Amino acid sequence: MAQKVIGLIGGLSWESSAEYYRLINEAVRARLGGLHSARLLMWSFDFAEIEALQHVGRWDEATKRMIDAAQRLERGGADFLMICSNTMHRMADDVQKAIGIPLIHIADPTAERIQASGFSRVGLLGTAFTMEQDFYKGRLTDRYRLDVLVPDEADRAAVHRIIYEELVRGKVEPQSRQIYRDVMARLIERGAEAIILGCTEIMLLVAAEDSSVPLFDTTTIHAEAAVERSLEG
């Protein structure tokens, strides 16, 4: 079977990009057997540069860099693109307009799986940008009619801090796992039927046993969507 070439925009952070690489290759091997692995290209940013732009709100400059990365991958032979980050889907529409190949939006396969599971009210964890801005929640609501709950202000701050001070630095702390468990429990008390792990590093910290409702890990779901696209037809 001829595989389409997957283009990954990574380094957002590399901790989760490494998980994308592993998950995609494991899925291809499971599907094709033997010594098969994925055909893919990755452009990996220096995340310190991107994080600095995020935290001073220089989203226009970040968008330019994302478009440049996407165009490099397209020129390199990618058949479709993936942004290995939930937060950086803030500029997904601008990236798609600047290239001639499809971009698989991380929220779409996640929302489709939630709908298929029969859930309509979901809790969302992620960076402050993802939880508070409309580029992500709005897509879930407008396109998929999901009722999206986010943590309160103090819990959002804790979730965001753990991502940037620990997870993107490769630190997985037991006390932070408990904080996330408590945040998820409070979302469930408010009626969340499921929880979206809406930052690609969160899967490093929590798993199904940490929640009394199903977790939808965007990293794994996005990687599986890439393999489906690569092997279709």
KENU-602612 format. One record per residue: residue in one letter; x, y, z of N, C-alpha, C in turn. Coordinates in Angstrom, 3 decimals. Example, Ala and Ser with C-alpha at 12.3 -4.5 7.8 and 13.67 -1.06 7.14 Angstrom:
<nodes>
NODE   rest       n.c1       n.c2       n.c3      ca.c1      ca.c2      ca.c3       c.c1       c.c2       c.c3
NODE      A     13.190     -5.690      7.800     12.300     -4.500      7.800     13.200     -3.300      7.800
NODE      S     12.850     -2.250      7.080     13.670     -1.060      7.140     12.900      0.030      7.870
</nodes>
This chain:
<nodes>
NODE   rest       n.c1       n.c2       n.c3      ca.c1      ca.c2      ca.c3       c.c1       c.c2       c.c3
NODE      M      0.838     -1.194      0.000      0.000      0.000      0.000      0.877      1.250      0.000
NODE      A      0.580      2.162     -0.923      1.323      3.420     -0.980      0.778      4.369      0.075
NODE      Q      1.646      4.844      0.943      1.233      5.776      1.983      1.361      7.213      1.498
NODE      K      0.375      8.043      1.851      0.539      9.477      1.668      1.551      9.976      2.699
NODE      V      2.263     11.045      2.333      3.285     11.597      3.218      2.642     12.573      4.200
NODE      I      2.829     12.307      5.486      2.295     13.145      6.555      3.285     14.272      6.839
NODE      G      2.801     15.506      6.875      3.631     16.639      7.265      3.277     17.090      8.668
NODE      L      4.241     17.097      9.563      4.015     17.468     10.959      4.715     18.787     11.280
NODE      I      3.966     19.753     11.780      4.560     20.967     12.327      4.710     20.727     13.822
NODE      G      5.941     20.519     14.265      6.201     20.103     15.635      7.068     21.087     16.391
NODE      G      7.611     20.611     17.506      8.393     21.466     18.383      7.539     22.432     19.166
NODE      L      6.281     22.029     19.432      5.298     22.949     20.019      4.648     22.387     21.282
NODE      S      5.279     21.586     22.122      6.702     21.379     22.287      7.144     20.035     21.700
NODE      W      8.483     19.781     21.733      8.969     18.521     21.194      8.555     17.347     22.059
NODE      E      8.202     17.596     23.335      7.746     16.503     24.198      6.522     15.817     23.589
NODE      S      5.578     16.595     23.094      4.402     15.991     22.467      4.683     15.580     21.020
NODE      S      5.591     16.282     20.342      5.940     15.882     18.976      6.519     14.473     18.958
NODE      A      7.313     14.144     19.977      7.867     12.790     20.075      6.755     11.765     20.222
NODE      E      5.688     12.131     20.945      4.545     11.225     21.092      3.825     11.051     19.759
NODE      Y      3.661     12.121     19.008      3.071     12.011     17.666      3.876     11.020     16.823
NODE      Y      5.192     11.174     16.808      6.039     10.304     15.990      5.853      8.852     16.412
NODE      R      5.853      8.604     17.716      5.683      7.237     18.216      4.308      6.687     17.869
NODE      L      3.268      7.441     18.169      1.907      6.965     17.951      1.620      6.691     16.479
NODE      I      2.068      7.588     15.601      1.828      7.403     14.173      2.549      6.154     13.665
NODE      N      3.802      5.986     14.049      4.549      4.822     13.573      4.005      3.518     14.154
NODE      E      3.603      3.530     15.412      3.010      2.331     15.991      1.719      1.952     15.273
NODE      A      0.916      2.941     14.921     -0.349      2.661     14.245     -0.126      2.129     12.837
NODE      V      0.850      2.682     12.132      1.156      2.172     10.792      1.659      0.736     10.870
NODE      R      2.529      0.457     11.822      3.022     -0.914     11.983      1.881     -1.874     12.312
NODE      A      0.960     -1.430     13.159     -0.176     -2.282     13.510     -1.066     -2.551     12.297
NODE      R     -1.209     -1.551     11.441     -2.078     -1.702     10.265     -1.412     -2.508      9.158
NODE      L     -0.128     -2.268      8.919      0.540     -2.864      7.756      1.428     -4.045      8.119
NODE      G      1.825     -4.148      9.378      2.619     -5.287      9.824      4.086     -5.189      9.441
NODE      G      4.816     -6.239      9.785      6.216     -6.336      9.395      7.056     -5.174      9.880
NODE      L      7.881     -4.671      8.978      8.781     -3.567      9.301      8.252     -2.218      8.819
NODE      H      6.973     -2.158      8.508      6.401     -0.903      8.003      6.427      0.196      9.054
NODE      S      6.685      1.400      8.590      6.603      2.600      9.415      6.052      3.726      8.557
NODE      A      5.811      4.860      9.182      5.119      5.955      8.501      6.051      6.729      7.580
NODE      R      5.481      7.216      6.488      6.172      8.182      5.627      5.766      9.566      6.133
NODE      L      6.725     10.283      6.680      6.377     11.593      7.217      7.560     12.550      7.173
NODE      L      7.209     13.824      7.223      8.174     14.913      7.343      7.800     15.710      8.580
NODE      M      8.791     16.221      9.276      8.507     17.085     10.422      9.353     18.352     10.361
NODE      W      8.687     19.482     10.556      9.380     20.739     10.812      9.241     21.002     12.298
NODE      S     10.361     21.149     12.999     10.331     21.303     14.449     10.880     22.669     14.844
NODE      F     10.024     23.454     15.508     10.413     24.781     15.957     11.308     24.716     17.186
NODE      D     12.032     25.790     17.417     12.635     26.066     18.727     11.506     26.647     19.572
NODE      F     10.980     25.854     20.487      9.761     26.244     21.195      9.953     27.497     22.036
NODE      A     11.154     27.773     22.499     11.369     28.991     23.285     10.976     30.229     22.487
NODE      E     11.255     30.215     21.187     10.900     31.353     20.348      9.382     31.480     20.208
NODE      I      8.698     30.347     20.041      7.246     30.369     19.883      6.572     30.760     21.188
NODE      E      7.032     30.205     22.302      6.447     30.518     23.607      6.565     32.007     23.917
NODE      A      7.696     32.597     23.547      7.878     34.029     23.790      6.860     34.855     23.017
NODE      L      6.569     34.456     21.785      5.560     35.154     20.985      4.168     34.963     21.580
NODE      Q      3.860     33.753     22.032      2.544     33.481     22.624      2.287     34.398     23.818
NODE      H      3.268     34.503     24.684      3.016     35.156     25.957      3.105     36.678     25.913
NODE      V      3.508     37.232     24.777      3.366     38.681     24.620      2.296     39.009     23.578
NODE      G      1.575     37.967     23.145      0.455     38.179     22.237      0.833     38.531     20.816
NODE      R      2.049     38.156     20.397      2.473     38.455     19.011      2.028     37.320     18.084
NODE      W      0.707     37.180     17.991      0.149     36.076     17.211      0.369     36.262     15.715
NODE      D      0.453     37.485     15.235      0.708     37.717     13.806      2.075     37.160     13.408
NODE      E      3.076     37.399     14.242      4.415     36.875     13.957      4.420     35.351     14.066
NODE      A      3.730     34.819     15.063      3.645     33.360     15.183      2.964     32.756     13.967
NODE      T      1.945     33.434     13.455      1.244     32.942     12.257      2.182     32.909     11.061
NODE      K      2.992     33.946     10.887      3.954     33.971      9.781      4.903     32.779      9.856
NODE      R      5.353     32.465     11.052      6.286     31.345     11.220      5.593     30.015     10.949
NODE      M      4.341     29.905     11.361      3.602     28.677     11.099      3.353     28.487      9.606
NODE      I      3.027     29.559      8.919      2.818     29.480      7.472      4.114     29.087      6.772
NODE      D      5.217     29.675      7.201      6.520     29.318      6.620      6.804     27.829      6.810
NODE      A      6.546     27.308      8.000      6.773     25.882      8.262      5.880     25.019      7.378
NODE      A      4.626     25.405      7.253      3.691     24.643      6.430      4.129     24.616      4.969
NODE      Q      4.569     25.769      4.474      5.002     25.837      3.074      6.277     25.032      2.839
NODE      R      7.163     25.002      3.822      8.365     24.169      3.714      7.983     22.692      3.602
NODE      L      7.026     22.255      4.418      6.597     20.861      4.377      5.901     20.542      3.063
NODE      E      5.101     21.481      2.571      4.442     21.254      1.274      5.477     21.127      0.163
NODE      R      6.465     22.022      0.156      7.520     21.939     -0.864      8.326     20.643     -0.726
NODE      G      8.433     20.151      0.514      9.193     18.933      0.756      8.479     17.668      0.323
NODE      G      7.186     17.773      0.011      6.470     16.606     -0.495      5.364     16.090      0.398
NODE      A      5.014     16.801      1.460      3.901     16.362      2.304      2.600     16.400      1.510
NODE      D      1.760     15.386      1.721      0.452     15.321      1.064     -0.637     15.996      1.882
NODE      F     -0.440     16.093      3.178     -1.349     16.826      4.059     -0.577     17.202      5.315
NODE      L     -1.163     18.119      6.105     -0.446     18.668      7.252     -1.176     18.455      8.563
NODE      M     -0.385     18.427      9.630     -0.866     18.354     11.002     -0.096     19.382     11.826
NODE      I     -0.789     20.152     12.650     -0.149     21.014     13.631     -0.157     20.258     14.953
NODE      C      1.023     19.942     15.474      1.131     19.098     16.671      0.974     19.918     17.947
NODE      S     -0.129     20.611     18.026     -0.415     21.503     19.155     -1.863     21.934     19.047
NODE      N     -2.565     21.985     20.177     -3.909     22.553     20.173     -3.858     24.071     20.105
NODE      T     -2.999     24.686     20.920     -2.937     26.146     20.993     -2.647     26.771     19.638
NODE      M     -1.732     26.162     18.885     -1.318     26.776     17.620     -2.319     26.548     16.488
NODE      H     -3.442     25.901     16.807     -4.556     25.893     15.856     -5.279     27.247     15.850
NODE      R     -4.824     28.157     16.691     -5.350     29.523     16.642     -5.191     30.118     15.243
NODE      M     -4.136     29.699     14.542     -3.909     30.216     13.194     -4.111     29.147     12.117
NODE      A     -4.862     28.106     12.437     -5.057     27.006     11.479     -5.701     27.481     10.184
NODE      D     -6.691     28.360     10.276     -7.361     28.825      9.057     -6.395     29.603      8.170
NODE      D     -5.538     30.432      8.772     -4.563     31.196      7.989     -3.537     30.266      7.344
NODE      V     -3.127     29.241      8.077     -2.183     28.273      7.516     -2.823     27.545      6.335
NODE      Q     -4.071     27.109      6.494     -4.734     26.384      5.410     -4.849     27.239      4.157
NODE      K     -5.152     28.513      4.325     -5.301     29.399      3.169     -3.985     29.589      2.418
NODE      A     -2.855     29.377      3.101     -1.543     29.662      2.518     -0.914     28.455      1.828
NODE      I     -1.578     27.310      1.870     -1.023     26.091      1.274     -2.058     25.436      0.365
NODE      G     -1.583     24.529     -0.458     -2.467     23.853     -1.405     -2.762     22.412     -1.053
NODE      I     -2.425     22.003      0.180     -2.701     20.650      0.644     -3.575     20.738      1.892
NODE      P     -4.299     19.669      2.227     -5.209     19.744      3.376     -4.477     19.825      4.703
NODE      L     -5.132     20.484      5.657     -4.701     20.527      7.051     -5.763     19.813      7.875
NODE      I     -5.369     18.782      8.615     -6.310     18.084      9.492     -6.359     18.823     10.825
NODE      H     -7.463     19.474     11.098     -7.620     20.267     12.321     -7.797     19.329     13.508
NODE      I     -7.045     19.551     14.567     -7.038     18.648     15.716     -8.404     18.528     16.382
NODE      A     -9.219     19.580     16.327    -10.521     19.537     16.999    -11.517     18.652     16.263
NODE      D    -11.349     18.476     14.964    -12.372     17.780     14.180    -12.468     16.287     14.490
NODE      P    -11.381     15.510     14.389    -11.523     14.092     14.742    -11.882     13.883     16.201
NODE      T    -11.448     14.794     17.070    -11.808     14.708     18.491    -13.314     14.885     18.662
NODE      A    -13.867     15.931     18.062    -15.308     16.187     18.179    -16.120     15.066     17.546
NODE      E    -15.649     14.552     16.419    -16.374     13.465     15.756    -16.419     12.219     16.638
NODE      R    -15.323     11.947     17.337    -15.304     10.783     18.221    -16.208     10.995     19.436
NODE      I    -16.237     12.211     19.945    -17.132     12.519     21.062    -18.584     12.337     20.638
NODE      Q    -18.942     12.858     19.478    -20.303     12.700     18.979    -20.655     11.232     18.792
NODE      A    -19.724     10.468     18.229    -19.975      9.050     17.987    -20.185      8.288     19.289
NODE      S    -19.602      8.805     20.374    -19.754      8.174     21.677    -21.032      8.607     22.390
NODE      G    -21.756      9.549     21.794    -23.041      9.960     22.339    -22.987     11.054     23.379
NODE      F    -21.844     11.733     23.497    -21.718     12.806     24.489    -21.975     14.165     23.845
NODE      S    -22.502     15.091     24.631    -22.739     16.440     24.108    -22.201     17.532     25.019
NODE      R    -21.963     17.210     26.298    -21.446     18.216     27.238    -20.079     17.770     27.713
NODE      V    -19.049     18.538     27.365    -17.680     18.098     27.616    -16.893     19.168     28.357
NODE      G    -15.970     18.720     29.200    -15.020     19.619     29.827    -13.787     19.751     28.953
NODE      L    -13.160     20.909     28.977    -11.977     21.171     28.153    -10.815     21.614     29.031
NODE      L     -9.706     20.888     28.943     -8.452     21.276     29.571     -7.460     21.661     28.491
NODE      G     -6.630     22.637     28.759     -5.616     23.048     27.793     -4.861     24.256     28.329
NODE      T     -4.119     24.903     27.451     -3.490     26.152     27.857     -4.566     27.206     28.083
NODE      A     -4.196     28.286     28.737     -5.155     29.381     28.918     -5.682     29.862     27.579
NODE      F     -4.821     29.883     26.567     -5.233     30.337     25.233     -6.352     29.447     24.695
NODE      T     -6.186     28.140     24.834     -7.172     27.192     24.312     -8.458     27.240     25.122
NODE      M     -8.346     27.343     26.436     -9.544     27.336     27.287    -10.319     28.643     27.212
NODE      E     -9.616     29.753     27.009    -10.264     31.059     27.139    -10.617     31.715     25.810
NODE      Q     -9.877     31.415     24.758    -10.149     32.045     23.465    -11.122     31.189     22.654
NODE      D    -11.717     31.802     21.642    -12.834     31.154     20.951    -12.412     30.272     19.779
NODE      F    -11.136     30.321     19.367    -10.739     29.602     18.154    -10.955     28.102     18.286
NODE      Y    -10.929     27.586     19.491    -11.056     26.135     19.723    -12.461     25.792     20.221
NODE      K    -12.876     26.432     21.314    -14.222     26.190     21.845    -15.281     26.509     20.792
NODE      G    -15.063     27.596     20.060    -16.038     28.002     19.056    -16.212     26.969     17.968
NODE      R    -15.126     26.334     17.568    -15.226     25.290     16.542    -16.031     24.096     17.067
NODE      L    -15.781     23.715     18.303    -16.510     22.594     18.896    -18.003     22.903     19.003
NODE      T    -18.301     24.150     19.330    -19.698     24.555     19.500    -20.401     24.759     18.168
NODE      D    -19.773     25.521     17.275    -20.433     25.914     16.027    -20.559     24.745     15.050
NODE      R    -19.504     23.937     14.948    -19.517     22.860     13.962    -20.108     21.562     14.485
NODE      Y    -19.980     21.350     15.789    -20.359     20.037     16.332    -21.415     20.132     17.428
NODE      R    -21.891     21.332     17.730    -22.956     21.541     18.709    -22.632     20.943     20.072
NODE      L    -21.362     20.989     20.450    -20.964     20.519     21.762    -21.082     21.649     22.779
NODE      D    -21.534     21.306     23.968    -21.584     22.246     25.083    -20.262     22.100     25.825
NODE      V    -19.419     23.138     25.759    -18.055     23.052     26.270    -17.932     23.792     27.604
NODE      L    -17.492     23.060     28.626    -17.246     23.638     29.940    -15.745     23.808     30.136
NODE      V    -15.337     24.939     30.681    -13.930     25.133     31.035    -13.834     25.347     32.541
NODE      P    -12.673     25.048     33.127    -12.504     25.249     34.569    -12.657     26.718     34.964
NODE      D    -12.851     26.940     36.266    -12.927     28.325     36.744    -11.541     28.972     36.660
NODE      E    -11.465     30.250     36.999    -10.239     31.017     36.767     -9.036     30.420     37.489
NODE      A     -9.209     30.044     38.745     -8.085     29.492     39.506     -7.633     28.155     38.921
NODE      D     -8.574     27.318     38.552     -8.220     26.024     37.970     -7.568     26.199     36.598
NODE      R     -8.054     27.152     35.810     -7.415     27.409     34.509     -5.959     27.821     34.698
NODE      A     -5.716     28.659     35.687     -4.347     29.107     35.946     -3.457     27.937     36.345
NODE      A     -3.983     27.025     37.157     -3.194     25.865     37.587     -2.900     24.937     36.418
NODE      V     -3.905     24.682     35.590     -3.723     23.805     34.426     -2.675     24.393     33.478
NODE      H     -2.773     25.688     33.228     -1.836     26.365     32.332     -0.416     26.339     32.900
NODE      R     -0.293     26.637     34.176      1.040     26.666     34.808      1.735     25.312     34.714
NODE      I      1.009     24.261     34.962      1.611     22.922     34.921      2.070     22.579     33.507
NODE      I      1.329     22.999     32.513      1.750     22.749     31.125      3.083     23.438     30.841
NODE      Y      3.170     24.739     31.148      4.339     25.517     30.738      5.537     25.377     31.682
NODE      E      5.268     25.123     32.954      6.389     25.013     33.890      6.867     23.572     34.052
NODE      E      6.045     22.609     33.660      6.416     21.212     33.878      6.361     20.375     32.599
NODE      L      5.178     20.209     32.018      5.020     19.205     30.958      5.870     19.487     29.730
NODE      V      5.928     20.735     29.280      6.741     21.024     28.096      8.236     20.922     28.397
NODE      R      8.567     20.838     29.684      9.961     20.667     30.110     10.271     19.213     30.462
NODE      G      9.314     18.315     30.202      9.538     16.898     30.455      9.358     16.490     31.901
NODE      K      8.732     17.344     32.716      8.519     17.030     34.128      7.098     16.505     34.326
NODE      V      6.987     15.332     34.957      5.689     14.744     35.268      5.648     14.517     36.772
NODE      E      4.885     15.358     37.479      4.903     15.375     38.934      3.614     14.781     39.510
NODE      P      3.712     13.882     40.487      2.514     13.283     41.090      1.542     14.316     41.650
NODE      Q      2.052     15.380     42.261      1.156     16.383     42.836      0.382     17.118     41.751
NODE      S      0.989     17.260     40.577      0.291     17.910     39.467     -0.783     16.988     38.896
NODE      R     -0.518     15.697     38.892     -1.555     14.739     38.473     -2.783     14.869     39.385
NODE      Q     -2.546     15.014     40.682     -3.671     15.167     41.603     -4.411     16.466     41.360
NODE      I     -3.697     17.544     41.048     -4.359     18.811     40.725     -5.276     18.630     39.518
NODE      Y     -4.782     17.958     38.494     -5.603     17.732     37.303     -6.804     16.844     37.624
NODE      R     -6.594     15.834     38.452     -7.724     14.988     38.865     -8.804     15.832     39.536
NODE      D     -8.382     16.732     40.413     -9.347     17.575     41.124    -10.057     18.532     40.175
NODE      V     -9.330     19.098     39.235     -9.943     19.994     38.246    -10.978     19.233     37.420
NODE      M    -10.617     18.037     36.978    -11.555     17.242     36.186    -12.781     16.870     37.013
NODE      A    -12.580     16.538     38.281    -13.715     16.191     39.148    -14.686     17.353     39.273
NODE      R    -14.154     18.573     39.344    -15.036     19.738     39.455    -15.804     19.973     38.146
NODE      L    -15.186     19.703     37.014    -15.909     19.800     35.736    -17.017     18.754     35.669
NODE      I    -16.725     17.571     36.158    -17.722     16.498     36.153    -18.895     16.857     37.068
NODE      E    -18.606     17.469     38.208    -19.668     17.923     39.113    -20.588     18.934     38.431
NODE      R    -20.035     19.702     37.485    -20.829     20.696     36.749    -21.568     20.084     35.566
NODE      G    -21.370     18.792     35.332    -22.142     18.120     34.284    -21.364     17.629     33.089
NODE      A    -20.048     17.731     33.129    -19.253     17.222     32.002    -19.402     15.712     31.891
NODE      E    -19.786     15.252     30.703    -19.963     13.819     30.443    -18.661     13.165     29.997
NODE      A    -17.711     13.992     29.592    -16.402     13.538     29.132    -15.456     14.723     29.235
NODE      I    -14.161     14.442     29.142    -13.140     15.493     29.252    -12.238     15.436     28.031
NODE      I    -12.025     16.592     27.399    -11.064     16.702     26.304     -9.718     17.111     26.886
NODE      L     -8.698     16.294     26.642     -7.329     16.680     26.978     -6.837     17.542     25.825
NODE      G     -7.137     18.847     25.922     -6.961     19.761     24.808     -5.621     20.463     24.780
NODE      C     -4.603     19.801     25.260     -3.211     20.223     25.086     -2.442     18.946     24.816
NODE      T     -1.557     18.966     23.842     -0.946     17.711     23.396      0.017     17.122     24.410
NODE      E      0.381     17.881     25.465      1.246     17.321     26.505      0.481     16.695     27.669
NODE      I     -0.817     16.955     27.792     -1.544     16.489     28.979     -1.552     14.970     29.064
NODE      M     -1.515     14.299     27.930     -1.513     12.836     27.953     -0.275     12.260     28.629
NODE      L      0.750     13.084     28.819      1.921     12.646     29.563      1.636     12.563     31.059
NODE      L      0.587     13.251     31.527      0.326     13.399     32.954     -0.843     12.562     33.435
NODE      V     -1.946     12.552     32.690     -3.147     11.861     33.157     -3.591     10.804     32.155
NODE      A     -4.326      9.817     32.673     -4.834      8.719     31.855     -6.247      8.392     32.313
NODE      A     -6.844      7.383     31.690     -8.247      7.061     31.927     -8.565      6.857     33.401
NODE      E     -7.636      6.250     34.139     -7.906      5.957     35.547     -7.961      7.205     36.427
NODE      D     -7.583      8.353     35.883     -7.607      9.592     36.651     -8.947     10.316     36.582
NODE      S     -9.890      9.764     35.832    -11.178     10.430     35.643    -12.307      9.422     35.745
NODE      S    -13.441      9.876     36.285    -14.620      9.011     36.367    -15.466      9.051     35.102
NODE      V    -15.110      9.914     34.153    -15.769      9.944     32.840    -14.702      9.743     31.771
NODE      P    -15.106      9.393     30.546    -14.114      9.149     29.490    -13.263     10.381     29.178
NODE      L    -11.982     10.119     28.889    -11.058     11.158     28.438    -10.851     11.028     26.939
NODE      F    -10.831     12.152     26.255    -10.545     12.185     24.825     -9.219     12.908     24.632
NODE      D     -8.180     12.110     24.402     -6.824     12.630     24.275     -6.592     13.103     22.843
NODE      T     -6.457     14.409     22.669     -6.345     14.958     21.316     -5.087     14.489     20.602
NODE      T     -4.006     14.253     21.326     -2.766     13.801     20.681     -2.972     12.459     20.006
NODE      T     -3.507     11.502     20.736     -3.726     10.167     20.186     -4.748     10.187     19.059
NODE      I     -5.839     10.908     19.261     -6.896     10.957     18.239     -6.385     11.613     16.964
NODE      H     -5.615     12.688     17.101     -5.052     13.390     15.939     -4.077     12.493     15.190
NODE      A     -3.222     11.794     15.936     -2.262     10.886     15.306     -2.980      9.773     14.556
NODE      E     -4.036      9.231     15.138     -4.804      8.176     14.470     -5.467      8.709     13.204
NODE      A     -5.935      9.964     13.245     -6.538     10.574     12.053     -5.504     10.718     10.943
NODE      A     -4.257     11.025     11.321     -3.195     11.143     10.319     -2.959      9.813      9.622
NODE      V     -2.947      8.749     10.387     -2.713      7.423      9.807     -3.883      7.035      8.888
NODE      E     -5.090      7.317      9.321     -6.243      7.022      8.464     -6.138      7.749      7.123
NODE      R     -5.771      9.030      7.172     -5.621      9.802      5.936     -4.481      9.274      5.089
NODE      S     -3.400      8.907      5.739     -2.223      8.422      4.997     -2.499      7.116      4.265
NODE      L     -3.327      6.264      4.863     -3.541      4.936      4.303     -4.828      4.821      3.494
NODE      E     -5.640      5.856      3.462     -6.916      5.751      2.758     -6.702      5.567      1.270
NODE      G     -7.591      4.797      0.662     -7.564      4.603     -0.794     -6.522      3.628     -1.261
</nodes>
